[in-house]
Amino acid sequence: MPPQPQGQHDQAGDLRLMAHGLSNGEIATELFLGLQTVKTHVSSLLRQLGARDRTQAVIAAYASGLVPLR
């Protein structure tokens, strides 16, 4: 995945990577971001989804169709 232009971020992309089982560190590497930046993005996603943890966020990703079942 190419790096995002400065100032832009794809939260749906973060959620897809989380749903595929990537850790914060792996997401940071994949998206060319710092670890703390990814942690901030994940916290923001959880808040926006009303999810208490990554598991609930991933369930929401599958339920919404954002991440298709294989």
Distance bins in CASP14 RR format, pairs under 12 A and 6 or more apart:
PFRMAT RR
TARGET T0000
AUTHOR 0000-0000-0000
RMODE 2
METHOD distances of the structure
MODEL  1
1 10 0 0 0 0 1 0 0 0 0 0 0
1 13 0 0 0 0 1 0 0 0 0 0 0
1 14 0 0 0 0 0 1 0 0 0 0 0
1 16 0 0 0 0 1 0 0 0 0 0 0
1 17 0 0 0 0 1 0 0 0 0 0 0
1 20 0 0 0 0 0 1 0 0 0 0 0
1 22 0 0 0 0 0 1 0 0 0 0 0
1 26 0 0 0 0 0 1 0 0 0 0 0
1 27 0 0 0 0 0 1 0 0 0 0 0
1 29 0 0 0 0 0 1 0 0 0 0 0
1 30 1 0 1 0 0 0 0 0 0 0 0
1 31 1 0 0 1 0 0 0 0 0 0 0
1 32 0 0 0 0 1 0 0 0 0 0 0
1 33 0 0 0 0 0 1 0 0 0 0 0
2 8 0 0 0 0 0 1 0 0 0 0 0
2 10 0 0 0 0 0 1 0 0 0 0 0
2 30 0 0 0 0 0 1 0 0 0 0 0
2 31 0 0 0 0 1 0 0 0 0 0 0
2 32 0 0 0 0 1 0 0 0 0 0 0
3 9 0 0 0 0 0 1 0 0 0 0 0
3 10 0 0 0 0 0 1 0 0 0 0 0
3 28 0 0 0 0 0 1 0 0 0 0 0
3 29 0 0 0 0 0 1 0 0 0 0 0
3 30 0 0 0 0 1 0 0 0 0 0 0
3 31 1 0 0 1 0 0 0 0 0 0 0
3 32 1 0 1 0 0 0 0 0 0 0 0
3 33 0 0 0 0 1 0 0 0 0 0 0
3 34 0 0 0 0 0 1 0 0 0 0 0
4 10 1 0 0 1 0 0 0 0 0 0 0
4 11 0 0 0 0 0 1 0 0 0 0 0
4 13 0 0 0 0 1 0 0 0 0 0 0
4 14 0 0 0 0 0 1 0 0 0 0 0
4 30 0 0 0 0 0 1 0 0 0 0 0
4 31 1 0 0 1 0 0 0 0 0 0 0
4 32 1 0 0 1 0 0 0 0 0 0 0
4 33 0 0 0 0 1 0 0 0 0 0 0
4 37 0 0 0 0 0 1 0 0 0 0 0
4 41 0 0 0 0 0 1 0 0 0 0 0
5 32 0 0 0 0 0 1 0 0 0 0 0
6 32 0 0 0 0 0 1 0 0 0 0 0
6 33 0 0 0 0 0 1 0 0 0 0 0
7 33 0 0 0 0 0 1 0 0 0 0 0
7 37 0 0 0 0 0 1 0 0 0 0 0
8 31 0 0 0 0 0 1 0 0 0 0 0
8 33 0 0 0 0 0 1 0 0 0 0 0
9 15 0 0 0 0 0 1 0 0 0 0 0
9 27 0 0 0 0 0 1 0 0 0 0 0
9 31 0 0 0 0 1 0 0 0 0 0 0
9 32 0 0 0 0 0 1 0 0 0 0 0
9 33 0 0 0 0 1 0 0 0 0 0 0
9 37 0 0 0 0 1 0 0 0 0 0 0
9 38 0 0 0 0 0 1 0 0 0 0 0
9 40 0 0 0 0 0 1 0 0 0 0 0
9 41 1 0 0 1 0 0 0 0 0 0 0
9 42 0 0 0 0 0 1 0 0 0 0 0
9 44 0 0 0 0 1 0 0 0 0 0 0
9 45 0 0 0 0 0 1 0 0 0 0 0
10 16 0 0 0 0 1 0 0 0 0 0 0
10 17 0 0 0 0 1 0 0 0 0 0 0
10 27 0 0 0 0 0 1 0 0 0 0 0
10 30 0 0 0 0 0 1 0 0 0 0 0
10 31 0 0 0 0 1 0 0 0 0 0 0
10 33 0 0 0 0 0 1 0 0 0 0 0
10 41 0 0 0 0 1 0 0 0 0 0 0
10 45 0 0 0 0 0 1 0 0 0 0 0
10 66 0 0 0 0 0 1 0 0 0 0 0
11 17 0 0 0 0 0 1 0 0 0 0 0
11 18 0 0 0 0 0 1 0 0 0 0 0
11 27 0 0 0 0 0 1 0 0 0 0 0
11 31 0 0 0 0 0 1 0 0 0 0 0
11 38 0 0 0 0 0 1 0 0 0 0 0
11 40 0 0 0 0 0 1 0 0 0 0 0
11 41 1 0 0 1 0 0 0 0 0 0 0
11 42 0 0 0 0 1 0 0 0 0 0 0
11 43 0 0 0 0 0 1 0 0 0 0 0
11 44 1 0 0 1 0 0 0 0 0 0 0
11 45 1 0 1 0 0 0 0 0 0 0 0
11 46 0 0 0 0 0 1 0 0 0 0 0
11 47 0 0 0 0 0 1 0 0 0 0 0
11 48 1 0 0 1 0 0 0 0 0 0 0
11 49 0 0 0 0 1 0 0 0 0 0 0
11 57 0 0 0 0 0 1 0 0 0 0 0
11 61 0 0 0 0 0 1 0 0 0 0 0
11 66 0 0 0 0 0 1 0 0 0 0 0
12 18 0 0 0 0 0 1 0 0 0 0 0
12 19 0 0 0 0 0 1 0 0 0 0 0
12 41 0 0 0 0 0 1 0 0 0 0 0
12 45 0 0 0 0 1 0 0 0 0 0 0
12 48 0 0 0 0 0 1 0 0 0 0 0
12 49 0 0 0 0 0 1 0 0 0 0 0
12 57 0 0 0 0 0 1 0 0 0 0 0
12 60 0 0 0 0 0 1 0 0 0 0 0
12 61 0 0 0 0 1 0 0 0 0 0 0
12 64 0 0 0 0 1 0 0 0 0 0 0
12 65 0 0 0 0 0 1 0 0 0 0 0
12 66 1 0 0 1 0 0 0 0 0 0 0
12 67 0 0 0 0 1 0 0 0 0 0 0
13 19 0 0 0 0 1 0 0 0 0 0 0
13 20 0 0 0 0 1 0 0 0 0 0 0
13 22 0 0 0 0 0 1 0 0 0 0 0
13 27 0 0 0 0 1 0 0 0 0 0 0
13 30 0 0 0 0 1 0 0 0 0 0 0
13 31 0 0 0 0 1 0 0 0 0 0 0
13 33 0 0 0 0 0 1 0 0 0 0 0
13 38 0 0 0 0 0 1 0 0 0 0 0
13 41 0 0 0 0 1 0 0 0 0 0 0
13 42 0 0 0 0 0 1 0 0 0 0 0
13 45 0 0 0 0 1 0 0 0 0 0 0
13 57 0 0 0 0 0 1 0 0 0 0 0
13 61 0 0 0 0 1 0 0 0 0 0 0
13 66 0 0 0 0 1 0 0 0 0 0 0
13 67 0 0 0 0 1 0 0 0 0 0 0
14 20 0 0 0 0 0 1 0 0 0 0 0
14 21 0 0 0 0 0 1 0 0 0 0 0
14 22 0 0 0 0 1 0 0 0 0 0 0
14 24 0 0 0 0 1 0 0 0 0 0 0
14 25 0 0 0 0 0 1 0 0 0 0 0
14 26 0 0 0 0 0 1 0 0 0 0 0
14 27 1 0 0 1 0 0 0 0 0 0 0
14 28 0 0 0 0 0 1 0 0 0 0 0
14 30 0 0 0 0 1 0 0 0 0 0 0
14 31 1 0 0 1 0 0 0 0 0 0 0
14 33 0 0 0 0 1 0 0 0 0 0 0
14 37 0 0 0 0 0 1 0 0 0 0 0
14 38 1 0 0 1 0 0 0 0 0 0 0
14 39 0 0 0 0 0 1 0 0 0 0 0
14 40 0 0 0 0 0 1 0 0 0 0 0
14 41 1 0 1 0 0 0 0 0 0 0 0
14 42 1 0 0 1 0 0 0 0 0 0 0
14 43 0 0 0 0 0 1 0 0 0 0 0
14 44 0 0 0 0 1 0 0 0 0 0 0
14 45 1 0 0 1 0 0 0 0 0 0 0
14 46 0 0 0 0 0 1 0 0 0 0 0
14 48 0 0 0 0 0 1 0 0 0 0 0
14 49 0 0 0 0 0 1 0 0 0 0 0
14 54 0 0 0 0 0 1 0 0 0 0 0
14 57 0 0 0 0 1 0 0 0 0 0 0
14 58 0 0 0 0 0 1 0 0 0 0 0
14 61 0 0 0 0 1 0 0 0 0 0 0
14 66 0 0 0 0 0 1 0 0 0 0 0
14 67 0 0 0 0 0 1 0 0 0 0 0
15 21 0 0 0 0 0 1 0 0 0 0 0
15 22 0 0 0 0 0 1 0 0 0 0 0
15 27 0 0 0 0 0 1 0 0 0 0 0
15 38 0 0 0 0 0 1 0 0 0 0 0
15 41 0 0 0 0 1 0 0 0 0 0 0
15 42 0 0 0 0 1 0 0 0 0 0 0
15 44 0 0 0 0 0 1 0 0 0 0 0
15 45 1 0 1 0 0 0 0 0 0 0 0
15 46 0 0 0 0 0 1 0 0 0 0 0
15 48 0 0 0 0 1 0 0 0 0 0 0
15 49 0 0 0 0 1 0 0 0 0 0 0
15 51 0 0 0 0 0 1 0 0 0 0 0
15 54 0 0 0 0 1 0 0 0 0 0 0
15 56 0 0 0 0 0 1 0 0 0 0 0
15 57 1 0 0 1 0 0 0 0 0 0 0
15 58 1 0 0 1 0 0 0 0 0 0 0
15 59 0 0 0 0 0 1 0 0 0 0 0
15 60 0 0 0 0 1 0 0 0 0 0 0
15 61 1 0 1 0 0 0 0 0 0 0 0
15 62 0 0 0 0 0 1 0 0 0 0 0
15 63 0 0 0 0 0 1 0 0 0 0 0
15 64 0 0 0 0 1 0 0 0 0 0 0
15 65 0 0 0 0 0 1 0 0 0 0 0
15 66 1 0 0 1 0 0 0 0 0 0 0
15 67 1 0 0 1 0 0 0 0 0 0 0
16 22 0 0 0 0 1 0 0 0 0 0 0
16 27 0 0 0 0 1 0 0 0 0 0 0
16 30 0 0 0 0 0 1 0 0 0 0 0
16 31 0 0 0 0 0 1 0 0 0 0 0
16 45 0 0 0 0 0 1 0 0 0 0 0
16 57 0 0 0 0 0 1 0 0 0 0 0
16 58 0 0 0 0 1 0 0 0 0 0 0
16 61 1 0 0 1 0 0 0 0 0 0 0
16 62 0 0 0 0 0 1 0 0 0 0 0
16 64 0 0 0 0 0 1 0 0 0 0 0
16 65 0 0 0 0 0 1 0 0 0 0 0
16 66 1 0 0 1 0 0 0 0 0 0 0
16 67 1 0 1 0 0 0 0 0 0 0 0
16 68 0 0 0 0 0 1 0 0 0 0 0
17 23 0 0 0 0 1 0 0 0 0 0 0
17 24 0 0 0 0 1 0 0 0 0 0 0
17 25 0 0 0 0 0 1 0 0 0 0 0
17 26 1 0 0 1 0 0 0 0 0 0 0
17 27 1 0 1 0 0 0 0 0 0 0 0
17 28 0 0 0 0 0 1 0 0 0 0 0
17 29 0 0 0 0 0 1 0 0 0 0 0
17 30 1 0 0 1 0 0 0 0 0 0 0
17 31 1 0 0 1 0 0 0 0 0 0 0
17 33 0 0 0 0 0 1 0 0 0 0 0
17 38 0 0 0 0 1 0 0 0 0 0 0
17 41 0 0 0 0 0 1 0 0 0 0 0
17 42 0 0 0 0 0 1 0 0 0 0 0
17 45 0 0 0 0 0 1 0 0 0 0 0
17 54 0 0 0 0 0 1 0 0 0 0 0
17 57 0 0 0 0 0 1 0 0 0 0 0
17 58 0 0 0 0 0 1 0 0 0 0 0
17 61 0 0 0 0 0 1 0 0 0 0 0
17 66 0 0 0 0 0 1 0 0 0 0 0
17 67 0 0 0 0 1 0 0 0 0 0 0
18 24 0 0 0 0 1 0 0 0 0 0 0
18 25 0 0 0 0 0 1 0 0 0 0 0
18 26 0 0 0 0 1 0 0 0 0 0 0
18 27 1 0 0 1 0 0 0 0 0 0 0
18 30 0 0 0 0 0 1 0 0 0 0 0
18 31 0 0 0 0 0 1 0 0 0 0 0
18 38 0 0 0 0 1 0 0 0 0 0 0
18 39 0 0 0 0 0 1 0 0 0 0 0
18 41 0 0 0 0 1 0 0 0 0 0 0
18 42 1 0 0 1 0 0 0 0 0 0 0
18 45 1 0 0 1 0 0 0 0 0 0 0
18 46 0 0 0 0 1 0 0 0 0 0 0
18 49 0 0 0 0 0 1 0 0 0 0 0
18 51 0 0 0 0 0 1 0 0 0 0 0
18 53 0 0 0 0 0 1 0 0 0 0 0
18 54 1 0 1 0 0 0 0 0 0 0 0
18 55 0 0 0 0 1 0 0 0 0 0 0
18 56 0 0 0 0 0 1 0 0 0 0 0
18 57 1 0 0 1 0 0 0 0 0 0 0
18 58 1 0 1 0 0 0 0 0 0 0 0
18 59 0 0 0 0 0 1 0 0 0 0 0
18 60 0 0 0 0 0 1 0 0 0 0 0
18 61 1 0 0 1 0 0 0 0 0 0 0
18 62 0 0 0 0 0 1 0 0 0 0 0
18 66 0 0 0 0 0 1 0 0 0 0 0
18 67 0 0 0 0 1 0 0 0 0 0 0
19 27 0 0 0 0 0 1 0 0 0 0 0
19 45 0 0 0 0 0 1 0 0 0 0 0
19 54 0 0 0 0 1 0 0 0 0 0 0
19 55 0 0 0 0 0 1 0 0 0 0 0
19 56 0 0 0 0 0 1 0 0 0 0 0
19 57 0 0 0 0 1 0 0 0 0 0 0
19 58 1 0 1 0 0 0 0 0 0 0 0
19 59 0 0 0 0 1 0 0 0 0 0 0
19 60 0 0 0 0 1 0 0 0 0 0 0
19 61 1 0 1 0 0 0 0 0 0 0 0
19 62 1 0 0 1 0 0 0 0 0 0 0
19 63 0 0 0 0 0 1 0 0 0 0 0
19 64 0 0 0 0 0 1 0 0 0 0 0
19 65 0 0 0 0 0 1 0 0 0 0 0
19 66 1 0 0 1 0 0 0 0 0 0 0
19 67 1 0 1 0 0 0 0 0 0 0 0
19 68 0 0 0 0 1 0 0 0 0 0 0
19 69 0 0 0 0 0 1 0 0 0 0 0
19 70 0 0 0 0 0 1 0 0 0 0 0
20 26 0 0 0 0 1 0 0 0 0 0 0
20 27 0 0 0 0 1 0 0 0 0 0 0
20 30 0 0 0 0 1 0 0 0 0 0 0
20 54 0 0 0 0 0 1 0 0 0 0 0
20 58 0 0 0 0 1 0 0 0 0 0 0
20 61 0 0 0 0 1 0 0 0 0 0 0
20 62 0 0 0 0 0 1 0 0 0 0 0
20 66 0 0 0 0 0 1 0 0 0 0 0
20 67 1 0 0 1 0 0 0 0 0 0 0
20 68 0 0 0 0 0 1 0 0 0 0 0
20 70 0 0 0 0 0 1 0 0 0 0 0
21 27 0 0 0 0 1 0 0 0 0 0 0
21 30 0 0 0 0 0 1 0 0 0 0 0
21 54 0 0 0 0 1 0 0 0 0 0 0
21 55 0 0 0 0 0 1 0 0 0 0 0
21 57 0 0 0 0 0 1 0 0 0 0 0
21 58 1 0 0 1 0 0 0 0 0 0 0
21 61 0 0 0 0 0 1 0 0 0 0 0
21 67 0 0 0 0 0 1 0 0 0 0 0
22 28 0 0 0 0 1 0 0 0 0 0 0
22 29 0 0 0 0 1 0 0 0 0 0 0
22 30 1 0 0 1 0 0 0 0 0 0 0
22 31 0 0 0 0 1 0 0 0 0 0 0
22 38 0 0 0 0 1 0 0 0 0 0 0
22 42 0 0 0 0 0 1 0 0 0 0 0
22 54 0 0 0 0 0 1 0 0 0 0 0
22 58 0 0 0 0 0 1 0 0 0 0 0
23 29 0 0 0 0 1 0 0 0 0 0 0
23 30 0 0 0 0 0 1 0 0 0 0 0
23 35 0 0 0 0 1 0 0 0 0 0 0
23 38 0 0 0 0 1 0 0 0 0 0 0
23 39 0 0 0 0 0 1 0 0 0 0 0
23 42 0 0 0 0 0 1 0 0 0 0 0
23 54 0 0 0 0 1 0 0 0 0 0 0
24 30 0 0 0 0 0 1 0 0 0 0 0
24 31 0 0 0 0 0 1 0 0 0 0 0
24 33 0 0 0 0 1 0 0 0 0 0 0
24 34 0 0 0 0 1 0 0 0 0 0 0
24 35 1 0 0 1 0 0 0 0 0 0 0
24 36 0 0 0 0 1 0 0 0 0 0 0
24 37 0 0 0 0 1 0 0 0 0 0 0
24 38 1 0 1 0 0 0 0 0 0 0 0
24 39 1 0 1 0 0 0 0 0 0 0 0
24 40 0 0 0 0 0 1 0 0 0 0 0
24 41 0 0 0 0 1 0 0 0 0 0 0
24 42 1 0 0 1 0 0 0 0 0 0 0
24 43 0 0 0 0 0 1 0 0 0 0 0
24 45 0 0 0 0 0 1 0 0 0 0 0
24 54 0 0 0 0 1 0 0 0 0 0 0
25 31 0 0 0 0 1 0 0 0 0 0 0
25 32 0 0 0 0 0 1 0 0 0 0 0
25 33 0 0 0 0 1 0 0 0 0 0 0
25 34 0 0 0 0 1 0 0 0 0 0 0
25 35 1 0 1 0 0 0 0 0 0 0 0
25 36 0 0 0 0 0 1 0 0 0 0 0
25 37 0 0 0 0 0 1 0 0 0 0 0
25 38 1 0 0 1 0 0 0 0 0 0 0
25 39 0 0 0 0 1 0 0 0 0 0 0
25 41 0 0 0 0 0 1 0 0 0 0 0
25 42 0 0 0 0 0 1 0 0 0 0 0
26 33 0 0 0 0 0 1 0 0 0 0 0
26 34 0 0 0 0 0 1 0 0 0 0 0
26 35 0 0 0 0 0 1 0 0 0 0 0
26 38 0 0 0 0 1 0 0 0 0 0 0
27 33 1 0 0 1 0 0 0 0 0 0 0
27 34 0 0 0 0 1 0 0 0 0 0 0
27 35 0 0 0 0 1 0 0 0 0 0 0
27 37 0 0 0 0 1 0 0 0 0 0 0
27 38 1 0 1 0 0 0 0 0 0 0 0
27 39 0 0 0 0 1 0 0 0 0 0 0
27 40 0 0 0 0 0 1 0 0 0 0 0
27 41 0 0 0 0 1 0 0 0 0 0 0
27 42 1 0 0 1 0 0 0 0 0 0 0
27 45 0 0 0 0 0 1 0 0 0 0 0
27 54 0 0 0 0 0 1 0 0 0 0 0
28 34 1 0 1 0 0 0 0 0 0 0 0
28 35 1 0 1 0 0 0 0 0 0 0 0
28 36 0 0 0 0 1 0 0 0 0 0 0
28 37 1 0 0 1 0 0 0 0 0 0 0
28 38 1 0 1 0 0 0 0 0 0 0 0
28 39 0 0 0 0 1 0 0 0 0 0 0
28 40 0 0 0 0 0 1 0 0 0 0 0
28 41 0 0 0 0 1 0 0 0 0 0 0
28 42 0 0 0 0 0 1 0 0 0 0 0
29 35 0 0 0 0 1 0 0 0 0 0 0
29 37 0 0 0 0 0 1 0 0 0 0 0
29 38 0 0 0 0 1 0 0 0 0 0 0
30 38 0 0 0 0 1 0 0 0 0 0 0
31 37 0 0 0 0 1 0 0 0 0 0 0
31 38 1 0 0 1 0 0 0 0 0 0 0
31 41 0 0 0 0 1 0 0 0 0 0 0
31 42 0 0 0 0 0 1 0 0 0 0 0
32 38 0 0 0 0 0 1 0 0 0 0 0
33 39 0 0 0 0 1 0 0 0 0 0 0
33 40 0 0 0 0 1 0 0 0 0 0 0
33 41 1 0 0 1 0 0 0 0 0 0 0
33 42 0 0 0 0 0 1 0 0 0 0 0
34 40 0 0 0 0 1 0 0 0 0 0 0
34 41 0 0 0 0 0 1 0 0 0 0 0
35 41 0 0 0 0 0 1 0 0 0 0 0
35 42 0 0 0 0 0 1 0 0 0 0 0
36 42 0 0 0 0 0 1 0 0 0 0 0
36 43 0 0 0 0 0 1 0 0 0 0 0
37 43 0 0 0 0 0 1 0 0 0 0 0
37 44 0 0 0 0 0 1 0 0 0 0 0
38 44 0 0 0 0 0 1 0 0 0 0 0
38 45 0 0 0 0 0 1 0 0 0 0 0
38 54 0 0 0 0 0 1 0 0 0 0 0
39 45 0 0 0 0 0 1 0 0 0 0 0
39 46 0 0 0 0 0 1 0 0 0 0 0
39 54 0 0 0 0 0 1 0 0 0 0 0
40 46 0 0 0 0 0 1 0 0 0 0 0
40 47 0 0 0 0 0 1 0 0 0 0 0
41 47 0 0 0 0 0 1 0 0 0 0 0
41 48 0 0 0 0 0 1 0 0 0 0 0
41 57 0 0 0 0 0 1 0 0 0 0 0
42 48 0 0 0 0 0 1 0 0 0 0 0
42 49 0 0 0 0 0 1 0 0 0 0 0
42 51 0 0 0 0 0 1 0 0 0 0 0
42 53 0 0 0 0 0 1 0 0 0 0 0
42 54 1 0 0 1 0 0 0 0 0 0 0
42 57 1 0 0 1 0 0 0 0 0 0 0
42 58 0 0 0 0 0 1 0 0 0 0 0
43 49 0 0 0 0 0 1 0 0 0 0 0
43 50 0 0 0 0 0 1 0 0 0 0 0
43 51 0 0 0 0 0 1 0 0 0 0 0
43 52 0 0 0 0 0 1 0 0 0 0 0
43 53 0 0 0 0 0 1 0 0 0 0 0
43 54 0 0 0 0 0 1 0 0 0 0 0
43 57 0 0 0 0 0 1 0 0 0 0 0
44 50 0 0 0 0 0 1 0 0 0 0 0
44 51 0 0 0 0 0 1 0 0 0 0 0
44 57 0 0 0 0 0 1 0 0 0 0 0
45 51 1 0 0 1 0 0 0 0 0 0 0
45 53 0 0 0 0 0 1 0 0 0 0 0
45 54 0 0 0 0 1 0 0 0 0 0 0
45 56 0 0 0 0 0 1 0 0 0 0 0
45 57 1 0 1 0 0 0 0 0 0 0 0
45 58 0 0 0 0 0 1 0 0 0 0 0
45 60 0 0 0 0 1 0 0 0 0 0 0
45 61 0 0 0 0 1 0 0 0 0 0 0
45 66 0 0 0 0 0 1 0 0 0 0 0
46 52 1 0 0 1 0 0 0 0 0 0 0
46 53 1 0 0 1 0 0 0 0 0 0 0
46 54 1 0 0 1 0 0 0 0 0 0 0
46 55 0 0 0 0 0 1 0 0 0 0 0
46 56 1 0 0 1 0 0 0 0 0 0 0
46 57 1 0 1 0 0 0 0 0 0 0 0
46 58 0 0 0 0 0 1 0 0 0 0 0
46 60 0 0 0 0 1 0 0 0 0 0 0
46 61 0 0 0 0 0 1 0 0 0 0 0
47 53 0 0 0 0 0 1 0 0 0 0 0
47 56 0 0 0 0 0 1 0 0 0 0 0
47 57 0 0 0 0 0 1 0 0 0 0 0
48 57 0 0 0 0 1 0 0 0 0 0 0
48 60 0 0 0 0 1 0 0 0 0 0 0
49 55 0 0 0 0 0 1 0 0 0 0 0
49 56 1 0 0 1 0 0 0 0 0 0 0
49 57 1 0 1 0 0 0 0 0 0 0 0
49 58 0 0 0 0 1 0 0 0 0 0 0
49 59 0 0 0 0 1 0 0 0 0 0 0
49 60 1 0 1 0 0 0 0 0 0 0 0
49 61 0 0 0 0 1 0 0 0 0 0 0
49 63 0 0 0 0 0 1 0 0 0 0 0
49 64 0 0 0 0 1 0 0 0 0 0 0
49 66 0 0 0 0 0 1 0 0 0 0 0
50 56 1 0 0 1 0 0 0 0 0 0 0
50 57 0 0 0 0 1 0 0 0 0 0 0
50 59 0 0 0 0 0 1 0 0 0 0 0
50 60 0 0 0 0 1 0 0 0 0 0 0
51 57 1 0 1 0 0 0 0 0 0 0 0
51 58 0 0 0 0 1 0 0 0 0 0 0
51 59 1 0 0 1 0 0 0 0 0 0 0
51 60 1 0 0 1 0 0 0 0 0 0 0
51 61 0 0 0 0 1 0 0 0 0 0 0
51 63 0 0 0 0 0 1 0 0 0 0 0
51 64 0 0 0 0 0 1 0 0 0 0 0
52 59 0 0 0 0 0 1 0 0 0 0 0
52 60 0 0 0 0 0 1 0 0 0 0 0
53 59 0 0 0 0 0 1 0 0 0 0 0
53 60 0 0 0 0 0 1 0 0 0 0 0
54 60 0 0 0 0 0 1 0 0 0 0 0
54 61 0 0 0 0 0 1 0 0 0 0 0
55 61 0 0 0 0 0 1 0 0 0 0 0
55 62 0 0 0 0 0 1 0 0 0 0 0
56 62 0 0 0 0 0 1 0 0 0 0 0
56 63 0 0 0 0 0 1 0 0 0 0 0
57 63 0 0 0 0 0 1 0 0 0 0 0
57 64 0 0 0 0 0 1 0 0 0 0 0
57 66 0 0 0 0 0 1 0 0 0 0 0
57 67 0 0 0 0 0 1 0 0 0 0 0
58 64 0 0 0 0 0 1 0 0 0 0 0
58 65 0 0 0 0 0 1 0 0 0 0 0
58 66 0 0 0 0 1 0 0 0 0 0 0
58 67 1 0 0 1 0 0 0 0 0 0 0
59 65 0 0 0 0 0 1 0 0 0 0 0
59 66 0 0 0 0 0 1 0 0 0 0 0
59 67 0 0 0 0 0 1 0 0 0 0 0
59 69 0 0 0 0 0 1 0 0 0 0 0
60 66 0 0 0 0 1 0 0 0 0 0 0
60 67 0 0 0 0 1 0 0 0 0 0 0
61 67 1 0 1 0 0 0 0 0 0 0 0
61 68 0 0 0 0 1 0 0 0 0 0 0
61 69 0 0 0 0 0 1 0 0 0 0 0
62 68 0 0 0 0 1 0 0 0 0 0 0
62 69 1 0 0 1 0 0 0 0 0 0 0
62 70 0 0 0 0 0 1 0 0 0 0 0
63 69 0 0 0 0 0 1 0 0 0 0 0
END
